[in-house]
Amino acid sequence: MTDMYRIAQVMYINPDAYDEYAKRHAEIWPEMKAALKAHGATNYSIYLNRQNGQTLAYLEVPDVAAYNAIAETEVCKRWWHFMEPIMKTNPDESPVADDLEEVFHLD
């Protein structure tokens, strides 16, 4: 069995864009889905807190460095550009994402 690394992050959605954020993920581009899978992402979920606009993104990957390489792909950069108007982003249009430290896990 391959070890999987669990990644969790908090991101921030603009208060007037919660429904649009959900819609865009319900209609995620097939090439974006393919890129996520090609970079090892599995068991990927995003949860939205409509009280404060925070999301919790959780996914599992076999290799963190291989997954992080998705940031250099054309499709990922297009996705960031597409999402930039509705969420808090960095100057390169990547989402502001705070990594969370795992403090408990139960299999």
C-alpha positions in Angstrom: 0.0 0.0 0.0 1.3 3.5 -0.9 1.5 6.1 1.8 -0.8 9.0 1.2 -0.2 12.5 2.4 -3.2 14.4 3.6 -3.3 18.1 2.7 -5.8 20.6 4.2 -6.0 24.3 3.5 -8.2 27.3 4.2 -9.1 29.7 1.4 -11.3 32.8 1.4 -14.3 33.4 -0.9 -15.8 36.9 -1.4 -19.0 37.3 0.5 -21.1 37.9 -2.6 -19.7 34.9 -4.5 -20.6 31.8 -2.5 -23.1 30.5 -5.0 -20.8 31.3 -7.9 -17.9 29.5 -6.2 -20.1 26.4 -5.8 -21.4 26.6 -9.3 -17.9 26.9 -10.8 -16.8 23.8 -8.9 -19.9 21.9 -9.9 -18.9 22.6 -13.5 -15.1 22.2 -13.1 -13.4 21.9 -16.5 -12.6 18.4 -17.5 -9.0 19.4 -18.2 -8.7 20.8 -14.7 -10.0 17.5 -13.2 -7.6 15.6 -15.4 -4.7 17.8 -14.3 -5.6 17.2 -10.6 -5.7 13.4 -11.1 -2.5 13.5 -13.2 -0.7 15.3 -10.3 -1.9 12.7 -7.8 -4.9 14.3 -6.2 -7.4 11.9 -4.7 -10.2 12.1 -2.2 -10.5 15.9 -2.8 -13.2 17.8 -1.1 -13.9 21.5 -0.5 -16.3 22.7 2.2 -17.6 26.3 2.3 -18.5 28.1 5.5 -21.2 30.5 4.4 -21.0 32.4 7.7 -17.5 33.7 7.0 -16.5 32.8 3.4 -13.8 30.3 4.4 -13.3 27.1 2.6 -11.7 24.0 3.9 -10.0 22.1 1.1 -8.9 18.5 1.8 -7.1 16.1 -0.5 -4.7 13.1 -0.4 -1.6 12.7 -2.6 1.1 10.1 -2.9 3.8 12.8 -3.5 3.5 16.4 -2.3 6.1 17.8 -4.6 4.5 16.1 -7.6 1.1 17.6 -6.6 2.6 21.0 -6.1 3.9 21.0 -9.7 0.3 21.5 -10.9 0.8 25.2 -10.1 3.1 25.4 -13.2 0.6 24.0 -15.6 -1.3 26.2 -18.1 -4.7 24.8 -17.0 -4.1 25.6 -13.4 -3.1 29.2 -14.2 -6.2 29.6 -16.3 -8.3 28.2 -13.4 -6.7 30.6 -11.0 -7.5 33.5 -13.4 -11.1 32.3 -13.7 -11.5 32.1 -9.9 -9.6 35.3 -9.1 -12.6 37.7 -9.2 -14.5 35.7 -6.6 -11.9 34.9 -4.0 -8.9 36.3 -2.1 -5.8 35.8 -4.2 -2.1 36.5 -4.4 -0.5 38.7 -7.0 0.0 35.7 -9.3 -3.8 35.0 -9.1 -3.2 31.8 -7.0 -5.6 31.6 -4.1 -4.5 32.7 -0.7 -4.3 29.4 1.0 -3.4 28.8 4.6 -2.0 25.3 5.2 -3.4 23.5 8.2 -1.4 21.3 10.5 -2.8 17.9 11.2 -3.1 17.4 14.9 -5.4 14.3 14.9 -6.3 11.5 12.5 -8.4 8.4 13.0 -8.4 5.6 10.4 
